[in-house]
Amino acid sequence: MIGKLLGHNKIETTSRYAHLARDSIKASSARVADSIGADILNAPAPTETAPA
């Protein structure tokens, strides 16, 4: 499907260029994970509500 979106007729063409994106995907996922971790660590403590 990605190959078709890129206009590739053969899977080999898509495979040839797929390795170029791996490093940027790893870097992006690390940034997202760091951001989520920071948000979790800085989140206010949940408050308990008394039963009604």
MARNU-767569 format. One record per residue (C-alpha): residue in three letters; residue number from 0; x, y, z. Coordinates in Angstrom, 1 decimal. Example, Ala and Ser with C-alpha at 12.3 -4.5 7.8 and 13.67 -1.06 7.14 Angstrom:
residues 2
PT   residuo   num       px       py       pz
PT       ALA     0     12.3     -4.5      7.8
PT       SER     1     13.7     -1.1      7.1
END
This chain:
residues 52
PT   residuo   num       px       py       pz
PT       MET     0      0.0      0.0      0.0
PT       ILE     1      2.8      2.5      0.9
PT       GLY     2      4.5      1.7     -2.4
PT       LYS     3      1.4      2.5     -4.3
PT       LEU     4      1.0      5.8     -2.5
PT       LEU     5      4.6      6.6     -3.4
PT       GLY     6      3.9      5.6     -7.1
PT       HIS     7      6.1      2.5     -7.0
PT       ASN     8      5.1     -0.3     -9.3
PT       LYS     9      7.3     -2.9     -7.6
PT       ILE    10      7.7     -3.9     -4.0
PT       GLU    11     11.5     -4.0     -4.5
PT       THR    12     11.5     -0.2     -5.2
PT       THR    13      9.8      0.5     -1.9
PT       SER    14     12.1     -2.0     -0.1
PT       ARG    15     15.1     -0.2     -1.5
PT       TYR    16     14.2      3.1      0.2
PT       ALA    17     12.5      1.7      3.4
PT       HIS    18     15.8      1.5      5.3
PT       LEU    19     16.3      5.3      4.9
PT       ALA    20     13.3      6.0      7.2
PT       ARG    21     14.3      3.7     10.0
PT       ASP    22     16.6      6.1     11.9
PT       SER    23     14.1      8.9     11.7
PT       ILE    24     11.3      6.6     13.0
PT       LYS    25     13.5      5.5     15.9
PT       ALA    26     14.4      9.1     16.8
PT       SER    27     10.8     10.2     16.5
PT       SER    28      9.5      7.4     18.7
PT       ALA    29     12.2      8.2     21.3
PT       ARG    30     11.1     11.9     21.4
PT       VAL    31      7.4     10.8     21.8
PT       ALA    32      8.3      8.4     24.6
PT       ASP    33     10.3     11.0     26.4
PT       SER    34      7.5     13.5     26.1
PT       ILE    35      4.9     11.0     27.4
PT       GLY    36      7.3     10.1     30.3
PT       ALA    37      7.8     13.7     31.2
PT       ASP    38      4.0     14.3     31.2
PT       ILE    39      3.4     11.3     33.4
PT       LEU    40      6.1     12.3     35.9
PT       ASN    41      4.8     15.9     36.0
PT       ALA    42      1.1     15.1     36.2
PT       PRO    43     -0.8     16.1     39.3
PT       ALA    44     -1.7     13.4     41.7
PT       PRO    45     -5.2     12.1     41.1
PT       THR    46     -7.7     13.2     43.7
PT       GLU    47    -10.0     10.7     45.4
PT       THR    48    -13.7     11.4     45.5
PT       ALA    49    -15.8     10.3     48.4
PT       PRO    50    -18.5      7.7     47.5
PT       ALA    51    -21.9      9.3     47.0
END
